[in-house]
Amino acid sequence: MSAPSEILAAPPRTWRSSIAGLRGQSHHAQVFNGSMIMLVGSTLVSLVNFGYNIAVARMLGPSNFSQAAAAVTLLMLVSCITLAFQLTCAKFVAKNESLATKAHLYQTLRRKAWYVGTMLGGGVIVFSSLISGYLRMSPTLILIMAVGIAFYIPLGARRGAMLGTRQFAKLSSNFLLEAGVKLVTALVLVNLGYGVLGAVAAIATSVVVAYAYPWVGAGLNTVGEPGIPASMSEGMQSIVFFVGQVIINNIDILMVKHFFTSSDAGLYAAIALVGRVLYFASWSVVSAMFPISAGAKPQEQNSSVLIIPLLIVASIAFFFTVFLGLFPDFVLRMLFGPGFHGHGIESLLALYASTTGAYALAVVLTAYEISRRIANVAWLQLAFSLLVVIGIALFHETLREVIVVQQVLMVLLLISVSIPFFRRHRSPGVLEAS
């Protein structure tokens, strides 16, 4: 497999021949190599994001940290639209054969993303008082996040183009740039005395910078011509998938912020932060699988496209959960300092990680289905996300109870996705696209 840096540095003709070389490889090699590139990139991004969260938590304390965490979660809630543009763009850029048709599709989706981003950012501004009232936050923080939201949607289209053309190294560098700008900006602004305002402004700034650089490249900014259009029905399925995903990944923090004290909400945000390292590592593997699966013809599809990601994610989940179960005191003390230690939350780390691991495996199966067809399992995930909201609303006496509700539902989701999936794909060694 050609090195990613060689592909990105090559002129258009060399780039096209390099992609052809990639397609000539086995899907086993493509998925594994792409997964490793994305996994390494995700690890670096997670470390930098940890640096941001740890620095902000230490400088602001549990109460103010809960506000910064809520601001991040607000951005993550609208990421269902961002990720829908990313997934749809990646899928159809991968499906189109010529550079001109890839360029036309990307440019069309980018224009639509700017329209949606502008509308969403404006909507957040209009309803900033209501949002800040529910989350017990300053309206100024919500207005700052509105700017980040406006840029965050079209950023999804740009990242989808990189993913669809298998520019894994460039995509990883874009995520790393966003995390790095957020960390450095937060350190500067908080130390200048801006407090939580500076921490939140750093988030919006990082999104704007990530959109501006690096350029998508690969000839996708050239004049294009119509090809295989992005299906509205499949785009809607992507939105449904990510709405459910975003709710499952983020609604617990917002609901804990509402039901519990600021101090408890900050402790829970720290637990969730550690547990979600597992999810982001798993999603990097899914990201590498998706364009390869989407671009493969039905007769080319084989079990390695799915089995390899499942094995990698299962291994990451197992070792991560075991580590947190064995060394919870060490993790909390090292990452967050004494302010987050000694509150009886140590046992919750492994519990939250196991919950995330079950969900990550369900996401691998669901993303594979979306890459090959219109996936009805996306609606199933959405139903479970609503059950998470209902479950937490009914059972929230303690932080442990909030996590147990999610754990039960995520295990049930994994079982629900797995049973019909393996029933349809019982043929040994081959996973046919229906």
C-alpha positions as CSV (number, residue, x, y, z in Angstrom):
1,M,0.0,0.0,0.0
2,S,1.4,3.4,-0.9
3,A,2.2,5.7,2.0
4,P,-0.5,8.3,2.6
5,S,2.0,11.1,2.4
6,E,3.1,10.0,-1.0
7,I,-0.5,10.0,-2.2
8,L,-1.2,13.4,-0.9
9,A,2.0,14.9,-2.3
10,A,1.5,13.5,-5.8
11,P,0.0,15.5,-8.7
12,P,-3.6,14.6,-9.8
13,R,-2.6,11.9,-12.3
14,T,-0.3,10.2,-9.8
15,W,-3.0,10.5,-7.1
16,R,-5.5,8.8,-9.4
17,S,-3.1,5.9,-10.1
18,S,-2.3,5.6,-6.4
19,I,-6.0,5.3,-5.6
20,A,-6.3,2.6,-8.3
21,G,-3.4,0.8,-6.6
22,L,-5.3,1.0,-3.3
23,R,-8.3,-0.5,-4.9
24,G,-6.2,-3.3,-6.4
25,Q,-5.3,-4.4,-2.9
26,S,-7.4,-6.9,-0.9
27,H,-10.1,-5.4,1.3
28,H,-8.4,-7.1,4.2
29,A,-5.3,-5.0,3.7
30,Q,-7.2,-1.8,2.9
31,V,-9.3,-2.0,6.0
32,F,-6.5,-3.0,8.3
33,N,-4.0,-0.3,7.0
34,G,-6.7,2.4,7.0
35,S,-7.8,1.4,10.5
36,M,-4.2,1.6,11.8
37,I,-3.7,5.1,10.3
38,M,-7.0,6.3,11.7
39,L,-6.4,4.6,15.1
40,V,-3.0,6.3,15.5
41,G,-4.5,9.6,14.5
42,S,-7.4,9.1,16.9
43,T,-5.0,8.2,19.7
44,L,-3.1,11.5,19.2
45,V,-6.3,13.5,19.0
46,S,-7.6,11.8,22.2
47,L,-4.4,12.7,24.0
48,V,-4.7,16.4,23.0
49,N,-8.4,16.5,23.8
50,F,-7.5,15.0,27.2
51,G,-5.0,17.7,27.6
52,Y,-7.7,20.3,27.0
53,N,-10.2,18.7,29.3
54,I,-7.7,18.0,32.1
55,A,-6.3,21.5,31.9
56,V,-9.7,23.1,31.9
57,A,-10.9,20.8,34.7
58,R,-7.9,21.6,36.9
59,M,-8.0,25.4,36.2
60,L,-11.8,25.8,36.6
61,G,-12.8,23.1,39.1
62,P,-15.8,20.7,38.9
63,S,-18.5,23.4,38.9
64,N,-17.2,25.6,36.1
65,F,-15.8,22.5,34.2
66,S,-19.4,21.3,34.0
67,Q,-20.3,24.4,32.0
68,A,-17.4,23.8,29.6
69,A,-18.4,20.2,29.2
70,A,-22.0,21.2,28.5
71,A,-20.8,23.6,25.8
72,V,-18.8,20.7,24.2
73,T,-21.9,18.5,24.5
74,L,-24.1,21.1,22.8
75,L,-21.7,21.1,19.8
76,M,-21.8,17.3,19.8
77,L,-25.6,17.3,19.7
78,V,-25.6,19.2,16.4
79,S,-22.8,16.9,15.2
80,C,-25.6,14.5,14.0
81,I,-26.0,16.9,11.0
82,T,-22.2,17.3,10.6
83,L,-21.6,13.5,10.6
84,A,-24.6,12.9,8.3
85,F,-22.9,15.2,5.7
86,Q,-19.6,13.5,6.4
87,L,-21.0,10.0,5.9
88,T,-23.1,10.8,2.9
89,C,-20.3,12.7,1.2
90,A,-17.8,9.9,1.9
91,K,-20.1,7.2,0.6
92,F,-21.0,8.8,-2.7
93,V,-17.5,10.3,-3.3
94,A,-16.3,6.7,-2.9
95,K,-19.0,5.3,-5.2
96,N,-18.3,7.8,-8.1
97,E,-15.5,6.7,-10.4
98,S,-14.2,9.8,-12.1
99,L,-12.5,12.8,-10.4
100,A,-15.0,15.2,-12.1
101,T,-18.1,13.5,-10.6
102,K,-16.4,13.2,-7.2
103,A,-15.7,17.0,-7.3
104,H,-19.3,17.8,-8.4
105,L,-20.8,15.8,-5.5
106,Y,-18.5,17.3,-2.9
107,Q,-19.1,20.9,-4.0
108,T,-22.9,20.4,-4.0
109,L,-22.9,18.9,-0.5
110,R,-20.6,21.6,0.8
111,R,-23.0,24.4,-0.4
112,K,-25.9,22.6,1.2
113,A,-23.9,22.2,4.4
114,W,-23.2,25.9,4.6
115,Y,-26.9,26.6,4.2
116,V,-27.8,24.2,7.0
117,G,-25.0,25.4,9.3
118,T,-26.1,29.0,8.9
119,M,-29.7,28.2,9.7
120,L,-28.7,26.1,12.8
121,G,-26.3,28.7,14.1
122,G,-29.0,31.4,13.7
123,G,-31.5,29.1,15.5
124,V,-29.2,28.7,18.5
125,I,-28.9,32.5,18.7
126,V,-32.6,32.9,18.6
127,F,-33.2,30.3,21.4
128,S,-30.1,31.1,23.4
129,S,-32.0,32.2,26.5
130,L,-34.1,29.0,26.6
131,I,-31.0,26.8,26.1
132,S,-29.0,28.6,28.7
133,G,-31.9,28.4,31.2
134,Y,-32.2,24.6,30.8
135,L,-28.5,24.0,31.1
136,R,-28.0,26.7,33.8
137,M,-25.3,28.4,31.7
138,S,-24.5,32.0,30.7
139,P,-26.3,33.0,27.4
140,T,-22.9,34.4,26.3
141,L,-21.5,30.9,26.2
142,I,-24.4,29.8,24.0
143,L,-23.8,32.7,21.5
144,I,-20.2,31.8,21.2
145,M,-21.1,28.1,20.4
146,A,-23.5,29.3,17.7
147,V,-20.5,30.5,15.7
148,G,-18.8,27.1,16.1
149,I,-22.0,25.4,15.0
150,A,-22.3,27.4,11.8
151,F,-18.8,26.2,10.7
152,Y,-19.1,22.7,12.2
153,I,-21.7,21.6,9.6
154,P,-19.7,22.4,6.4
155,L,-16.7,20.9,8.2
156,G,-18.5,17.6,8.0
157,A,-18.7,17.8,4.2
158,R,-15.0,18.6,3.9
159,R,-14.0,15.7,6.1
160,G,-16.4,13.4,4.2
161,A,-14.5,14.3,1.0
162,M,-11.2,13.4,2.6
163,L,-12.7,10.1,3.9
164,G,-14.3,9.2,0.5
165,T,-11.0,9.6,-1.3
166,R,-9.2,7.6,1.5
167,Q,-7.0,10.5,2.5
168,F,-6.8,9.0,6.0
169,A,-3.5,10.8,7.0
170,K,-4.9,14.2,5.9
171,L,-8.2,13.6,7.7
172,S,-6.4,12.6,10.9
173,S,-4.2,15.7,10.7
174,N,-7.4,17.8,10.4
175,F,-8.8,16.3,13.6
176,L,-5.5,16.8,15.3
177,L,-5.4,20.5,14.2
178,E,-8.8,21.1,15.7
179,A,-7.8,19.5,19.0
180,G,-4.5,21.4,19.1
181,V,-6.0,24.8,18.5
182,K,-8.6,24.1,21.2
183,L,-6.0,23.2,23.7
184,V,-3.6,26.1,23.1
185,T,-6.3,28.7,22.8
186,A,-7.9,27.5,26.0
187,L,-4.6,27.6,27.9
188,V,-3.9,31.2,26.7
189,L,-7.4,32.6,27.4
190,V,-8.0,30.9,30.7
191,N,-4.6,32.0,32.0
192,L,-5.4,35.5,30.9
193,G,-8.4,35.5,33.2
194,Y,-11.3,34.7,30.9
195,G,-12.2,31.5,32.8
196,V,-15.0,29.4,31.4
197,L,-15.6,32.0,28.7
198,G,-12.1,31.4,27.3
199,A,-12.5,27.7,27.5
200,V,-15.7,27.8,25.4
201,A,-14.3,30.4,23.0
202,A,-11.4,28.0,22.3
203,I,-13.9,25.3,21.2
204,A,-15.5,27.7,18.6
205,T,-12.1,28.9,17.4
206,S,-10.8,25.4,16.8
207,V,-13.8,24.5,14.6
208,V,-13.3,27.6,12.4
209,V,-9.5,26.9,12.0
210,A,-10.2,23.2,11.2
211,Y,-12.6,24.2,8.4
212,A,-10.0,26.6,6.9
213,Y,-7.1,24.1,6.8
214,P,-6.0,21.8,5.3
215,W,-7.5,22.0,1.8
216,V,-9.4,18.9,0.7
217,G,-7.1,18.5,-2.3
218,A,-7.2,15.5,-4.5
219,G,-8.6,17.6,-7.3
220,L,-12.0,18.0,-5.6
221,N,-12.1,21.8,-6.0
222,T,-11.9,21.5,-9.8
223,V,-14.9,22.0,-12.1
224,G,-17.0,18.9,-11.7
225,E,-19.7,17.1,-13.7
226,P,-22.8,15.2,-12.4
227,G,-22.4,11.5,-11.5
228,I,-24.0,9.3,-9.0
229,P,-26.0,11.8,-6.9
230,A,-26.2,11.7,-3.2
231,S,-29.5,9.9,-2.5
232,M,-31.9,11.9,-0.3
233,S,-33.2,8.7,1.3
234,E,-29.8,7.5,2.2
235,G,-28.9,11.0,3.4
236,M,-31.9,10.8,5.7
237,Q,-30.8,7.4,6.9
238,S,-27.4,8.9,7.8
239,I,-29.1,11.7,9.7
240,V,-31.3,9.2,11.6
241,F,-28.2,7.2,12.4
242,F,-26.3,10.1,13.8
243,V,-29.2,11.7,15.6
244,G,-29.5,8.4,17.5
245,Q,-25.7,8.2,18.0
246,V,-25.4,11.8,19.2
247,I,-28.3,11.4,21.7
248,I,-26.7,8.2,23.1
249,N,-23.3,9.7,23.4
250,N,-24.2,13.1,24.8
251,I,-27.7,13.4,26.3
252,D,-26.6,11.8,29.6
253,I,-24.2,14.7,30.3
254,L,-26.9,17.3,29.7
255,M,-29.5,15.4,31.7
256,V,-27.1,15.0,34.6
257,K,-26.3,18.7,34.4
258,H,-30.0,19.3,34.8
259,F,-30.8,16.8,37.5
260,F,-27.7,17.0,39.7
261,T,-25.7,19.7,41.3
262,S,-22.9,21.4,39.3
263,S,-20.3,19.5,41.4
264,D,-21.8,16.1,40.7
265,A,-22.3,17.0,37.0
266,G,-18.6,17.9,36.8
267,L,-17.6,14.5,38.3
268,Y,-19.9,12.7,35.9
269,A,-18.4,14.7,32.9
270,A,-15.0,13.4,34.0
271,I,-16.2,9.8,34.1
272,A,-17.8,10.2,30.7
273,L,-14.6,11.8,29.3
274,V,-12.5,8.8,30.2
275,G,-15.1,6.3,28.9
276,R,-15.5,8.1,25.6
277,V,-11.8,7.7,24.7
278,L,-12.9,4.1,23.9
279,Y,-15.7,5.3,21.6
280,F,-13.6,7.7,19.7
281,A,-10.9,5.0,19.2
282,S,-13.6,2.7,17.9
283,W,-15.1,5.3,15.6
284,S,-11.7,5.8,13.9
285,V,-11.7,2.1,13.0
286,V,-15.3,2.5,11.6
287,S,-14.2,5.5,9.6
288,A,-11.5,3.5,7.8
289,M,-14.0,0.6,7.1
290,F,-16.7,2.8,5.7
291,P,-15.3,4.2,2.4
292,I,-13.8,0.8,1.5
293,S,-17.0,-1.0,2.1
294,A,-19.1,1.7,0.3
295,G,-16.8,1.7,-2.7
296,A,-16.6,-2.1,-3.1
297,K,-18.9,-3.8,-5.6
298,P,-21.3,-6.4,-4.3
299,Q,-19.2,-9.2,-5.7
300,E,-16.1,-7.9,-4.2
301,Q,-17.4,-7.8,-0.6
302,N,-15.9,-10.3,1.8
303,S,-16.1,-10.9,5.5
304,S,-12.8,-9.1,6.3
305,V,-14.4,-5.7,5.7
306,L,-16.6,-6.3,8.8
307,I,-14.7,-8.9,10.8
308,I,-11.5,-7.0,11.1
309,P,-13.2,-3.8,12.6
310,L,-15.2,-6.0,14.9
311,L,-12.2,-7.7,16.3
312,I,-10.2,-4.5,16.7
313,V,-13.0,-2.7,18.5
314,A,-13.8,-5.7,20.7
315,S,-10.1,-5.9,21.7
316,I,-9.8,-2.2,22.5
317,A,-13.0,-2.4,24.6
318,F,-11.9,-5.4,26.5
319,F,-8.4,-4.1,27.5
320,F,-9.6,-0.6,28.2
321,T,-12.4,-1.7,30.5
322,V,-10.1,-4.1,32.3
323,F,-7.4,-1.4,32.8
324,L,-10.0,1.0,34.3
325,G,-11.4,-1.7,36.5
326,L,-7.9,-2.4,37.9
327,F,-6.5,1.1,38.3
328,P,-9.4,3.6,38.7
329,D,-7.7,5.5,41.5
330,F,-4.6,6.0,39.5
331,V,-6.5,7.2,36.4
332,L,-8.6,9.7,38.3
333,R,-5.6,11.1,40.3
334,M,-3.3,11.3,37.4
335,L,-5.8,12.9,35.0
336,F,-7.9,15.2,37.1
337,G,-6.1,15.8,40.4
338,P,-7.4,15.7,43.9
339,G,-10.6,17.7,43.1
340,F,-12.0,14.7,41.2
341,H,-10.7,12.0,43.6
342,G,-12.3,10.6,46.7
343,H,-15.9,11.1,45.8
344,G,-16.8,7.4,45.5
345,I,-16.8,7.5,41.7
346,E,-13.9,5.2,41.1
347,S,-16.0,2.1,40.5
348,L,-18.0,4.0,37.8
349,L,-15.1,4.2,35.4
350,A,-15.1,0.6,34.3
351,L,-18.9,0.4,34.4
352,Y,-19.2,3.4,32.0
353,A,-16.4,1.9,29.7
354,S,-18.2,-1.4,29.4
355,T,-21.4,0.4,28.4
356,T,-19.5,2.3,25.8
357,G,-17.8,-0.9,24.5
358,A,-21.2,-2.6,23.9
359,Y,-22.4,0.5,22.0
360,A,-19.2,0.7,20.0
361,L,-19.7,-2.9,18.7
362,A,-23.3,-2.0,17.7
363,V,-22.0,1.0,15.8
364,V,-19.6,-1.2,13.8
365,L,-22.5,-3.3,12.6
366,T,-24.8,-0.4,11.9
367,A,-22.2,1.6,10.0
368,Y,-21.4,-1.5,7.8
369,E,-25.1,-1.7,6.9
370,I,-25.3,1.9,6.0
371,S,-22.2,1.6,3.7
372,R,-23.8,-1.2,1.7
373,R,-27.5,-0.3,1.7
374,I,-30.3,1.9,3.3
375,A,-30.0,0.6,6.8
376,N,-33.2,0.1,8.8
377,V,-31.0,-0.5,11.9
378,A,-30.5,3.3,12.1
379,W,-34.2,3.6,13.1
380,L,-33.7,0.9,15.7
381,Q,-30.8,2.9,17.2
382,L,-32.9,6.0,17.2
383,A,-35.6,4.2,19.2
384,F,-33.0,3.1,21.8
385,S,-31.7,6.6,22.0
386,L,-35.1,7.8,23.0
387,L,-35.3,5.0,25.6
388,V,-32.1,6.3,27.1
389,V,-33.7,9.7,27.5
390,I,-36.8,8.1,29.1
391,G,-34.7,5.8,31.3
392,I,-32.5,8.5,32.7
393,A,-35.6,10.8,33.3
394,L,-37.2,8.0,35.3
395,F,-34.1,6.6,37.1
396,H,-31.5,9.2,38.3
397,E,-31.3,8.8,42.0
398,T,-27.5,8.3,41.8
399,L,-24.8,8.6,39.1
400,R,-24.4,4.8,39.2
401,E,-28.1,4.4,38.4
402,V,-27.8,6.8,35.4
403,I,-24.9,4.6,34.0
404,V,-26.7,1.3,34.7
405,V,-29.8,2.5,32.7
406,Q,-27.5,3.1,29.7
407,Q,-25.6,-0.2,30.1
408,V,-28.8,-2.3,30.0
409,L,-30.1,-0.4,27.0
410,M,-26.8,-0.6,25.1
411,V,-26.5,-4.4,25.6
412,L,-30.0,-4.8,24.4
413,L,-29.2,-2.6,21.3
414,L,-26.1,-4.7,20.5
415,I,-28.2,-7.9,20.7
416,S,-31.0,-6.4,18.6
417,V,-28.6,-5.3,15.9
418,S,-26.6,-8.5,15.9
419,I,-29.4,-11.1,15.7
420,P,-31.0,-9.9,12.4
421,F,-27.6,-9.0,10.9
422,F,-26.1,-12.5,11.3
423,R,-29.4,-14.1,10.3
424,R,-29.1,-12.3,6.9
425,H,-25.4,-13.1,6.5
426,R,-25.1,-16.7,7.4
427,S,-23.2,-17.7,4.3
428,P,-19.7,-18.8,5.6
429,G,-16.9,-16.4,4.6
430,V,-19.0,-14.0,2.5
431,L,-21.2,-11.1,3.4
432,E,-23.5,-10.5,0.5
433,A,-25.0,-7.1,0.0
434,S,-28.7,-7.4,-0.2
